[in-house]
């Protein structure tokens, strides 16, 4: 297989190196990723300034291309300028931190994989559900098996697989795999007000995810119970079930 790796944590992040290590022995793996962190940029693209690229060497592990833009920019450049051959699959990650619930709307990790899907290429976003003390091995092992299965059987056109792997100390703690639906869990934002040396006010945004009840078919519930969550996402946002109700508004101009 010909595989493209991208992320939103930046090309120097350990997660993309872990993903490369998991796949490089059985596939041609290309790394084209942002030159720094681009978390929460969603599907943003760069239109107001040039996008620069440079070679990046990762401690003898891989040679990639660092891009000054977003994850979606990286995939667009890869497909149109930087790769000699169209990839069979695009993987985005391994992200440090969960991408579940409404987070998928904000996620640059999901945005990178979505750009592949928009171009008719299977896309996978994969995240490890922690920000501290990551154990990459379960995510590496599952990514490897998932890629091999997709090579054999494929996935439906227009569908992105959003994968969240619980951060466990030992691989044996993974309870299994759940095919899940996107939950609606939100973050409770908190803003920390500060003043810079020149007396100007600024804010740091932080917060925590609200716990929402749900059954095992919900991504966050599955993750909490140590299941790997695999959520198929699509990108036609039309509320078809509500179209008749909107027509009943009898809108006029």
PLY file of the C-alpha trace (Angstrom):
ply
format ascii 1.0
element vertex 253
property float x
property float y
property float z
element edge 252
property int vertex1
property int vertex2
end_header
0.00 0.00 0.00
0.92 3.62 -0.53
0.05 5.46 2.69
0.15 9.14 3.65
0.52 10.15 7.30
-0.58 13.53 8.60
-1.48 14.92 12.03
-2.32 18.10 13.92
0.27 17.74 16.70
3.11 18.53 14.29
5.68 16.47 12.45
7.94 16.31 15.52
5.20 14.80 17.70
5.82 11.27 19.03
2.42 10.00 17.84
3.18 10.28 14.14
6.54 8.55 14.68
4.72 5.75 16.51
2.29 5.39 13.61
5.11 5.32 11.07
6.90 2.59 13.05
3.73 0.50 13.06
3.28 0.59 9.29
6.63 1.11 7.57
7.60 -2.56 7.27
4.68 -3.50 4.99
3.73 -0.26 3.22
5.28 2.72 1.45
4.66 5.39 4.08
4.97 9.13 3.38
4.94 11.70 6.20
3.67 15.18 5.31
2.59 17.06 8.41
2.43 20.55 9.94
5.71 22.08 11.10
4.16 22.74 14.53
1.04 22.08 16.53
-2.25 22.83 14.73
-4.70 21.36 17.23
-8.36 22.39 16.98
-8.03 23.97 13.52
-10.78 21.65 12.23
-10.77 21.66 8.41
-9.20 25.09 8.11
-7.07 25.85 5.05
-4.54 28.60 4.39
-5.62 31.26 1.91
-4.14 34.51 3.23
-0.42 33.70 3.09
2.06 31.40 1.33
2.55 27.84 2.56
6.18 26.85 3.00
7.58 23.33 3.01
10.88 21.85 4.15
12.42 18.44 4.56
12.31 16.94 8.03
14.51 14.11 9.32
13.33 12.10 12.31
16.34 10.52 14.08
16.95 8.10 11.25
13.36 6.82 11.45
11.80 8.69 8.54
12.30 11.57 6.17
9.18 13.67 5.84
8.01 17.09 4.74
7.07 19.77 7.26
4.38 22.20 6.08
3.62 25.62 7.52
-0.13 25.12 7.12
-2.96 23.04 8.55
-3.55 19.26 8.38
-5.96 19.82 5.47
-3.30 21.94 3.72
-0.86 19.05 4.11
-3.19 16.60 2.38
-4.04 19.06 -0.40
-0.36 19.71 -1.09
0.45 16.01 -0.92
-2.19 15.11 -3.50
-1.50 17.99 -5.87
2.23 18.69 -5.61
4.34 16.61 -3.25
3.59 12.95 -3.97
4.44 11.18 -7.21
1.63 8.67 -6.70
-1.81 9.06 -5.18
-2.01 7.34 -1.76
-4.28 4.37 -1.21
-5.01 5.50 2.34
-4.50 8.55 4.57
-4.01 8.18 8.32
-4.11 11.18 10.63
-2.51 10.78 14.07
-1.73 9.24 16.39
-3.24 12.24 18.15
-2.43 12.92 21.77
-5.86 13.35 23.35
-9.34 12.06 22.66
-11.34 13.10 19.58
-14.87 12.04 20.46
-18.26 13.67 20.88
-18.42 17.20 19.51
-14.62 17.34 19.52
-14.69 15.85 16.03
-16.02 19.18 14.73
-12.97 21.06 16.04
-10.33 18.40 15.50
-7.47 19.03 13.09
-6.76 15.30 13.24
-10.22 14.57 11.85
-9.83 17.47 9.40
-6.74 15.89 7.84
-8.44 12.54 7.34
-11.59 14.26 6.06
-9.62 15.98 3.29
-8.63 12.54 2.04
-12.26 11.39 2.02
-13.29 14.53 0.12
-10.82 13.44 -2.56
-12.09 9.87 -2.80
-9.34 8.33 -0.64
-10.08 6.28 2.50
-9.26 8.30 5.60
-8.65 7.28 9.22
-8.23 9.57 12.21
-6.67 7.83 15.20
-6.28 9.24 18.69
-4.94 8.08 22.05
-7.21 9.16 24.87
-4.67 10.90 27.10
-2.43 13.94 27.34
0.00 12.40 29.82
2.08 9.21 30.01
0.99 7.79 26.66
1.35 4.09 25.91
1.41 4.00 22.12
1.54 0.21 21.72
-2.21 -0.59 21.69
-2.87 2.17 19.15
0.05 1.01 17.01
-1.14 -2.59 17.06
-4.71 -1.69 16.18
-3.67 0.73 13.43
-1.59 -2.01 11.84
-4.45 -4.53 11.91
-6.96 -1.96 10.70
-4.83 -0.95 7.72
-4.31 -4.58 6.75
-8.04 -5.29 6.96
-8.88 -2.22 4.87
-6.32 -3.35 2.28
-8.20 -6.65 2.04
-11.81 -5.45 2.19
-11.92 -1.66 1.78
-14.33 0.74 3.45
-17.41 2.51 2.02
-16.75 5.57 -0.12
-17.32 8.89 1.59
-16.83 7.48 5.10
-14.07 8.41 7.55
-13.17 6.08 10.42
-12.61 8.01 13.65
-10.68 5.78 16.04
-10.09 6.43 19.74
-7.83 4.08 21.68
-7.94 4.06 25.50
-4.63 4.80 27.18
-3.96 1.64 29.18
-0.83 0.45 30.94
-0.91 -2.98 29.29
-2.40 -4.02 25.96
-4.30 -6.81 27.74
-6.43 -4.13 29.42
-8.12 -3.29 26.11
-11.62 -4.78 26.47
-12.25 -5.09 22.73
-13.53 -3.00 19.84
-16.86 -1.19 19.53
-18.33 0.26 16.35
-19.81 3.40 17.88
-21.84 6.48 17.08
-20.59 9.98 17.70
-21.78 11.19 21.07
-22.73 14.75 21.88
-20.37 15.30 24.80
-19.24 18.92 25.04
-16.49 20.76 26.87
-17.23 23.06 29.75
-14.95 25.95 28.85
-13.06 28.00 31.40
-11.20 31.23 30.57
-8.27 32.40 32.66
-7.83 36.15 32.58
-4.29 37.52 32.65
-2.49 40.81 32.07
0.70 41.11 30.01
3.68 43.32 30.99
2.19 46.20 28.99
-1.10 46.06 30.88
-3.12 44.42 28.11
-5.71 41.80 28.99
-5.51 38.33 27.50
-7.18 34.98 28.14
-6.14 31.33 28.18
-8.96 28.96 27.31
-9.15 25.68 29.19
-11.92 23.40 30.42
-13.01 19.81 30.89
-15.37 17.49 29.06
-18.86 17.17 30.49
-19.79 13.64 31.46
-22.90 12.56 29.56
-24.79 9.30 30.16
-24.84 6.88 27.27
-24.82 3.22 26.31
-22.03 1.22 24.77
-22.88 2.47 21.29
-21.63 5.97 22.19
-17.95 6.74 21.58
-17.16 8.23 25.01
-18.94 5.43 26.88
-17.05 2.75 25.00
-13.73 4.50 25.62
-14.46 4.88 29.34
-14.94 1.10 29.51
-11.59 0.48 27.78
-12.99 -0.38 24.38
-11.39 0.93 21.20
-14.04 3.14 19.62
-14.39 3.11 15.82
-16.92 5.68 14.60
-17.82 5.97 10.89
-18.31 9.65 10.02
-19.85 11.23 6.93
-19.86 14.83 5.79
-23.21 15.57 4.18
-24.70 17.67 7.00
-28.16 18.06 5.47
-30.92 17.45 8.06
-33.05 15.40 5.67
-35.55 14.40 8.35
-36.35 18.05 9.00
-36.67 19.29 5.41
-40.48 19.01 5.36
-40.71 21.04 8.56
-38.56 23.77 7.02
-40.72 23.70 3.87
-43.74 24.30 6.11
-42.29 27.69 7.01
-43.39 28.73 3.50
-40.46 31.06 3.16
-40.90 34.00 0.79
-38.68 36.60 -0.81
0 1
1 2
2 3
3 4
4 5
5 6
6 7
7 8
8 9
9 10
10 11
11 12
12 13
13 14
14 15
15 16
16 17
17 18
18 19
19 20
20 21
21 22
22 23
23 24
24 25
25 26
26 27
27 28
28 29
29 30
30 31
31 32
32 33
33 34
34 35
35 36
36 37
37 38
38 39
39 40
40 41
41 42
42 43
43 44
44 45
45 46
46 47
47 48
48 49
49 50
50 51
51 52
52 53
53 54
54 55
55 56
56 57
57 58
58 59
59 60
60 61
61 62
62 63
63 64
64 65
65 66
66 67
67 68
68 69
69 70
70 71
71 72
72 73
73 74
74 75
75 76
76 77
77 78
78 79
79 80
80 81
81 82
82 83
83 84
84 85
85 86
86 87
87 88
88 89
89 90
90 91
91 92
92 93
93 94
94 95
95 96
96 97
97 98
98 99
99 100
100 101
101 102
102 103
103 104
104 105
105 106
106 107
107 108
108 109
109 110
110 111
111 112
112 113
113 114
114 115
115 116
116 117
117 118
118 119
119 120
120 121
121 122
122 123
123 124
124 125
125 126
126 127
127 128
128 129
129 130
130 131
131 132
132 133
133 134
134 135
135 136
136 137
137 138
138 139
139 140
140 141
141 142
142 143
143 144
144 145
145 146
146 147
147 148
148 149
149 150
150 151
151 152
152 153
153 154
154 155
155 156
156 157
157 158
158 159
159 160
160 161
161 162
162 163
163 164
164 165
165 166
166 167
167 168
168 169
169 170
170 171
171 172
172 173
173 174
174 175
175 176
176 177
177 178
178 179
179 180
180 181
181 182
182 183
183 184
184 185
185 186
186 187
187 188
188 189
189 190
190 191
191 192
192 193
193 194
194 195
195 196
196 197
197 198
198 199
199 200
200 201
201 202
202 203
203 204
204 205
205 206
206 207
207 208
208 209
209 210
210 211
211 212
212 213
213 214
214 215
215 216
216 217
217 218
218 219
219 220
220 221
221 222
222 223
223 224
224 225
225 226
226 227
227 228
228 229
229 230
230 231
231 232
232 233
233 234
234 235
235 236
236 237
237 238
238 239
239 240
240 241
241 242
242 243
243 244
244 245
245 246
246 247
247 248
248 249
249 250
250 251
251 252
